[in-house]
Amino acid sequence: MSPIKTLNDLTRFLQQRGGRKRVAVVCADDASTRYAVEKGREMGFIEPIYVDGDDKDDCARRAVAMCKAGEADILMKGLLNTDTLLRAILDKEQGILRPGRVLTHICVAEIPKYEKLLFFTDAAVIPVPSGAQRRQQIGYVNYACHALGIEEPRIALIHCAEKVSEKTFPYTKDYLQIIAEAQTGKFGRCIIDGPLDLKTSLDAVSLREKSIRSAIDGQADALIFPDIVAGNVFYKTLTLFAYARTAGVLQGTLCPCVVPSRADSPESKFHSLALAAV
């Protein structure tokens, strides 16, 4: 499988692969959700199951129950509060969080001046990841990259500089341990390096101007941000000023969950469905 380098390539891949994923769509009362879902149906890679009603908590529970029972392959949020759906997802008895897993958000962006898709985490769920949570984030991102045909993803551990600063930024010391674990194959086939800043992760010229040697070589496929603030600011800067197209899913659950923001465009919701379908 050749690497998927654009979001249009992603939908073409799904059409060529064939088959439809069943999507439990919760409270699809808004035009943008309906647009995304119906476009996915028309392109042949999803089959929606609309879960609607006046009681949004009940709708969320019913949709999650369908996913848990294997009656749906993807869960998608429509016009309801995110915390309403998350309560159902994270319910200890009836929810769909995998045992021992953390819930996290993965985004993929198509940026006009970057030659390939760029994954990053976490812009929406975990405020300040612990070392264990960060390792799961890396595993999820690596899995997603492989699903899009990237045989050996280059994953950058992001910081504001390229040096470990244990006293001020204690998480940077753990970066060195993560790199050592990656070299033993703990995360599967991938290349991990850090700390690296954003430019040295994504621009080979910046890397060389700073006389830094890195196996990432300024060509990262994925970025692991230190906290939700950094990830969220990066996400919103990309979409507002860089005109990036994006897709996002929640991972850690029994099935991919598409939980878009109300401000996300119909196209972004559609591409998120496509990412979930892969």
C-alpha positions as CSV (number, residue, x, y, z in Angstrom):
1,M,0.0,0.0,0.0
2,S,1.4,3.4,-1.0
3,P,1.3,6.1,1.7
4,I,-1.9,8.2,1.6
5,K,-0.7,11.8,1.3
6,T,-3.9,13.8,1.0
7,L,-7.4,13.7,2.4
8,N,-8.8,13.2,-1.1
9,D,-6.4,10.2,-1.5
10,L,-8.0,8.9,1.7
11,T,-11.5,8.9,0.3
12,R,-10.3,7.4,-3.0
13,F,-8.6,4.6,-1.0
14,L,-11.9,3.8,0.8
15,Q,-13.8,3.7,-2.5
16,Q,-11.3,1.4,-4.1
17,R,-11.2,-0.9,-1.0
18,G,-14.9,-1.2,-1.0
19,G,-17.2,-2.1,1.9
20,R,-19.3,0.1,4.1
21,K,-18.7,0.8,7.8
22,R,-21.8,1.2,10.0
23,V,-21.9,4.6,11.7
24,A,-24.1,5.2,14.8
25,V,-24.8,8.9,14.4
26,V,-26.1,10.5,17.6
27,C,-28.6,13.4,17.2
28,A,-27.8,14.3,13.6
29,D,-30.0,17.4,13.8
30,D,-27.6,19.8,12.2
31,A,-26.9,20.4,8.5
32,S,-23.2,19.9,8.7
33,T,-23.4,16.4,10.3
34,R,-26.1,15.4,7.8
35,Y,-23.9,16.6,5.0
36,A,-20.9,14.7,6.2
37,V,-22.8,11.5,6.7
38,E,-24.8,11.5,3.5
39,K,-21.6,12.3,1.5
40,G,-19.9,9.3,3.0
41,R,-23.0,7.2,2.1
42,E,-23.0,8.5,-1.5
43,M,-19.3,7.8,-1.8
44,G,-19.9,4.2,-0.7
45,F,-17.8,3.8,2.4
46,I,-20.3,4.2,5.3
47,E,-23.9,3.2,6.1
48,P,-25.4,5.6,8.7
49,I,-27.7,4.5,11.5
50,Y,-29.4,7.6,12.9
51,V,-30.0,7.6,16.6
52,D,-32.3,10.5,17.3
53,G,-34.8,11.5,20.0
54,D,-35.7,14.2,22.4
55,D,-33.6,12.8,25.3
56,K,-30.0,13.3,24.2
57,D,-28.6,11.3,27.1
58,D,-30.7,8.4,26.1
59,C,-29.6,8.8,22.4
60,A,-26.0,8.8,23.5
61,R,-26.4,5.6,25.6
62,R,-28.3,3.8,22.8
63,A,-25.6,4.6,20.2
64,V,-22.8,3.5,22.5
65,A,-24.7,0.3,23.3
66,M,-24.9,-0.4,19.5
67,C,-21.1,0.0,19.2
68,K,-20.5,-2.2,22.3
69,A,-22.8,-4.9,20.9
70,G,-21.0,-4.9,17.5
71,E,-24.0,-3.4,15.7
72,A,-22.0,-0.3,14.6
73,D,-18.4,0.2,13.6
74,I,-18.0,3.9,14.2
75,L,-19.6,6.3,16.7
76,M,-20.3,9.9,15.5
77,K,-21.4,13.0,17.5
78,G,-24.1,15.2,16.0
79,L,-25.9,18.1,17.7
80,L,-25.4,17.4,21.4
81,N,-22.9,18.4,24.0
82,T,-19.6,16.5,23.9
83,D,-19.7,15.8,27.6
84,T,-23.1,14.1,27.1
85,L,-21.6,11.6,24.7
86,L,-18.4,11.2,26.7
87,R,-20.4,10.2,29.8
88,A,-21.9,7.3,27.8
89,I,-18.5,6.4,26.2
90,L,-16.7,6.3,29.6
91,D,-19.5,4.7,31.6
92,K,-17.8,2.0,33.6
93,E,-20.5,-0.6,33.1
94,Q,-21.9,0.2,29.6
95,G,-19.2,2.3,28.0
96,I,-16.8,1.4,25.2
97,L,-13.4,2.5,26.6
98,R,-11.1,-0.5,26.3
99,P,-9.8,-1.9,29.6
100,G,-6.5,-0.4,30.6
101,R,-6.6,2.2,27.8
102,V,-6.8,6.0,27.9
103,L,-9.1,8.1,25.7
104,T,-7.1,10.4,23.5
105,H,-7.7,12.5,20.3
106,I,-5.7,12.1,17.1
107,C,-5.8,14.7,14.4
108,V,-4.5,14.5,10.8
109,A,-3.9,17.7,8.8
110,E,-3.4,18.4,5.2
111,I,-1.3,21.5,5.1
112,P,-0.8,23.4,1.8
113,K,3.0,23.7,2.2
114,Y,3.8,20.3,3.7
115,E,4.3,17.4,1.3
116,K,2.3,14.8,3.2
117,L,-0.4,14.4,5.9
118,L,0.7,15.3,9.4
119,F,-0.7,13.5,12.5
120,F,-0.7,15.1,16.0
121,T,-2.0,14.5,19.4
122,D,-3.6,15.6,21.8
123,A,-5.7,18.7,21.0
124,A,-8.9,17.8,22.7
125,V,-8.9,15.3,25.6
126,I,-5.9,14.8,27.9
127,P,-4.9,18.1,29.7
128,V,-1.3,17.0,30.7
129,P,-0.4,13.5,29.7
130,S,1.4,11.3,32.2
131,G,4.3,9.2,30.9
132,A,2.0,6.2,30.6
133,Q,-0.7,8.2,28.7
134,R,2.0,9.6,26.4
135,R,3.1,6.1,25.5
136,Q,-0.4,5.1,24.6
137,Q,-0.7,8.3,22.5
138,I,2.4,7.2,20.6
139,G,1.0,3.7,20.1
140,Y,-2.3,5.1,18.7
141,V,-0.5,7.6,16.4
142,N,1.8,4.9,15.1
143,Y,-1.2,2.6,14.4
144,A,-3.0,5.3,12.5
145,C,0.1,6.1,10.4
146,H,0.5,2.5,9.5
147,A,-3.2,2.3,8.5
148,L,-2.5,5.1,6.0
149,G,0.4,3.2,4.5
150,I,3.3,4.9,6.3
151,E,5.6,1.9,6.9
152,E,8.0,3.6,9.3
153,P,6.4,6.7,10.8
154,R,8.7,9.5,12.0
155,I,7.3,10.7,15.3
156,A,8.6,13.8,17.0
157,L,8.3,14.5,20.7
158,I,7.6,18.3,20.8
159,H,9.1,20.8,23.1
160,C,10.0,24.5,22.8
161,A,13.7,23.6,22.4
162,E,15.9,20.7,21.5
163,K,17.4,20.1,25.0
164,V,16.2,18.2,28.0
165,S,15.2,20.6,30.8
166,E,14.4,18.3,33.7
167,K,13.9,21.0,36.3
168,T,11.6,23.3,34.3
169,F,10.0,20.8,31.9
170,P,10.3,17.4,33.6
171,Y,8.5,15.6,30.8
172,T,11.5,16.1,28.6
173,K,13.6,13.7,30.6
174,D,11.0,11.0,29.9
175,Y,11.4,11.7,26.2
176,L,14.8,10.1,26.4
177,Q,13.4,6.9,28.0
178,I,10.6,6.8,25.3
179,I,13.3,7.0,22.5
180,A,15.2,4.1,24.2
181,E,12.0,2.1,24.4
182,A,11.2,2.8,20.7
183,Q,14.6,1.4,19.8
184,T,13.7,-1.9,21.4
185,G,10.6,-2.1,19.3
186,K,8.1,-1.3,22.1
187,F,5.9,0.8,19.9
188,G,6.2,-1.2,16.7
189,R,8.0,0.0,13.6
190,C,8.6,3.7,13.8
191,I,11.3,6.3,14.4
192,I,11.0,8.5,17.5
193,D,13.1,11.5,18.4
194,G,13.0,14.5,20.7
195,P,12.9,16.9,22.3
196,L,12.5,18.8,19.0
197,D,10.7,22.0,18.4
198,L,8.1,22.4,15.7
199,K,10.4,23.8,13.0
200,T,13.2,21.2,13.5
201,S,10.5,18.5,13.4
202,L,9.1,19.7,10.1
203,D,11.8,21.6,8.2
204,A,15.1,20.0,7.3
205,V,16.7,23.4,6.7
206,S,16.0,24.6,10.2
207,L,17.4,21.3,11.6
208,R,20.7,21.8,9.7
209,E,21.0,25.5,10.5
210,K,20.9,24.5,14.2
211,S,23.5,21.8,13.6
212,I,21.1,19.2,15.1
213,R,21.2,15.6,14.1
214,S,17.9,13.7,14.2
215,A,16.6,10.6,12.6
216,I,13.4,12.6,12.0
217,D,15.4,14.7,9.6
218,G,12.8,17.5,9.5
219,Q,10.2,15.2,7.9
220,A,7.9,14.2,10.8
221,D,4.8,12.2,10.1
222,A,3.5,12.8,13.6
223,L,3.9,15.2,16.5
224,I,3.3,14.3,20.1
225,F,2.5,17.5,22.0
226,P,3.4,17.9,25.7
227,D,-0.1,19.1,26.7
228,I,-3.5,20.0,25.4
229,V,-2.8,23.7,25.3
230,A,0.1,23.2,22.8
231,G,-1.9,20.7,20.7
232,N,-5.1,22.8,20.7
233,V,-3.3,26.1,19.7
234,F,-1.5,24.2,16.9
235,Y,-4.7,22.8,15.6
236,K,-6.5,26.1,15.6
237,T,-3.6,28.0,14.1
238,L,-3.4,25.5,11.3
239,T,-7.1,25.8,10.4
240,L,-7.4,29.5,10.9
241,F,-4.2,30.8,9.3
242,A,-2.6,28.0,7.3
243,Y,-5.9,26.9,5.6
244,A,-5.3,23.3,6.6
245,R,-7.9,20.6,6.1
246,T,-8.2,18.3,9.1
247,A,-9.8,15.1,10.3
248,G,-9.9,13.8,13.9
249,V,-10.9,10.7,15.9
250,L,-10.9,9.5,19.5
251,Q,-8.9,6.4,20.2
252,G,-8.8,4.0,23.1
253,T,-12.4,2.9,22.5
254,L,-13.8,-0.3,21.1
255,C,-14.4,1.6,17.8
256,P,-13.3,4.9,16.4
257,C,-15.3,7.9,17.7
258,V,-15.9,11.0,15.6
259,V,-16.5,13.8,18.1
260,P,-16.2,17.1,16.1
261,S,-16.5,20.6,17.5
262,R,-19.5,22.6,16.6
263,A,-17.1,25.0,14.9
264,D,-15.7,22.3,12.6
265,S,-16.7,22.6,8.9
266,P,-18.9,20.0,7.2
267,E,-15.9,18.9,5.1
268,S,-13.8,18.4,8.3
269,K,-16.6,16.2,9.7
270,F,-16.7,14.2,6.4
271,H,-12.9,13.7,6.4
272,S,-13.1,12.6,10.1
273,L,-15.6,9.9,9.1
274,A,-13.2,8.8,6.3
275,L,-10.3,8.6,8.8
276,A,-12.5,6.6,11.2
277,A,-13.5,4.2,8.3
278,V,-9.9,3.4,7.6
